[in-house]
Amino acid sequence: MTTVVERVLPTRLGSGFRWLLASSWLTNLGDGIAAAAGPLLIATLTRDPLMISLSALVSWAPPLLFSLYAGVLSDRHNRRTIVLAANAVRAVVLVALIVLMATGSLTVVTALVGLTLRSITEVFADNTTATLTPMMVARDDLALANARLTTGLVTLNQLAGPPIGAALFGLGLAWPFAAQLLLVMGGIVLVSRITLPAHGRQSGDPGTGTLRELAEGFTWTFRHPAVRTLVLTILIFNFTFGAAWSVLVLYTQDQLGLGAMGFGLMTTIGGIGGLVGTGLYGAITRKVSLGTLMRIGLVIETFTHLGLALTHSPWVAGGIFLVFGAHAFIWGTTSVTVRQRAVPAHLQGRVGSVNAICVYAGLVVGSVIGGLLATQLGVAAPFWFAFAGSAVFVVLLWRQLKLIAHDD
């Protein structure tokens, strides 16, 4: 047993990283439960496609609005304290939602407000948590550490969380949110055990001003070829991805003919694909350059949208989600590792926040377009839009992807 643990989580990664990993896995399970419960909650309160698409928007808009400031704070102050405080506020928001559900006072508007506030707290917690790994793990071990963190994301957030969330939702509206509350509280306890080295400018040091610090993060990001290519690519492709995925809960119900559990099932199948990507990641990256890997991934994503637009079969859709899940794991792990290896410790928060802005700017704009297209033309329309847009972007970005290399 000790040998297995050592191979999966080597001692050289340190006890601090083990506490971080345990906290990450707990909170990822809670986020996976909420990922299914949030859209289902709104779909229970209204059948308006535009309102349902807002359940995706309230998850994606706060990172767009608050990530930059969260990055400045994480480079300026004690990162463990920020994570603890953000998760504590998130717990309070979850308690308020649960009380409203239990008393029958919840409306579509109050539900959207509560989900928005929960997402805001996650911005500060997630942005700062992402800066902790390179503070505790040696540069050469970052790929291994990120793979372990992403494995928890795949297995718990994407694989286990959504069906648990859908099942708990079937028992009662408040149950999945109560489960997330307990998991967030567990994450708080585990993060409190971590001891971090100093980073950047310390508390009490004279500052240079928020705007100048933000400018420094943007300037560094767009002067580094590999990181610049990563953030621009994810901005563009989340534009099309957001359009399709914003109405996914309606797509699984209306086009695939599945119920509430079907939404969680498709997300779970994507998680299984992520596990396949986990197993193959090391072998693939030893033989395939990162530029080629990114090109393959973008082609896969483009044809994912086409396949989902065409099919009405849950079996075919399940196969598509399986392949897409493997692609998502490989893409995500590569992106994080390249960024962490390249970025200095005192800039991790701000460069991470620039990346988050690019992620969520695409998702927010895409979700609005997806909701409008589904309202006017049906639930397949956002997937046709995503396919056409992705195909154009693949052609335009093809040459730029050669900037991504194994070497910094």
GIGIPE-V998575 format. One line per field, one symbol per residue. ss: DSSP state (h for helix, s for strand, l for the rest). phi: phi as a letter, one per 20 degrees, with the letter a starting at -180 (. if undefined). Layout:
ss: ???
phi: ???
This chain:
ss: lhhhhhhhllhhhlhhhhhhhhhhhhhhhhhhhhhhhhhhhhhhhlllhhhhhhhhhhhhhhhhhhhhhhhhhhhhllhhhhhhhhhhhhhhhhhhhhhhhhlllllhhhhhhhhhhhhhhhhhhhhhhlllhhhhllhhhhhhhhhhhhhhhhhhhhhhhhhhhhhhhhhlllhhhhhhhhhhhhhhhhhllllllllllllllllllhhhhhhhhhhhhhhlhhhhhhhhhhhhhhhhhhhhhllhhhhhhhhllllhhhhhhhhhhhhhhhhhhhhhhhhhhhhllhhhhhhhhhhhhhhhhhhhhhlllhhhhhhhhhhhhhhhhhhhhhhhhhhhhhllhhhhhhhhhhhhhhhhhhhhhhhhhhhhhhhhhlllhhhhhhhhhhhhhhhhhllhhhhlllll
phi: .fffffffcggffnfffffffffffffffffffffeffffffffebdfgfffffffffeefgffedffffffffedcffffffffffffgffffffffffffemefdgffffffffffffffgfffffgfefgfedcfgfeffffffffffffffefeeefgfffffffffrgeffffffgfffffffffffeeddffbleegnffednfffffffffffgeeegffgffffffffffffffffffdfffgfeeeemdeffffffffffffffffffgfegfffffdcfffffffffffgfffffffffeedegffgfffffffffgffffffffffgfffeefgfdgffffffgfffgefffffffffffffffecoffgffffffffffffgffegffffffcfef
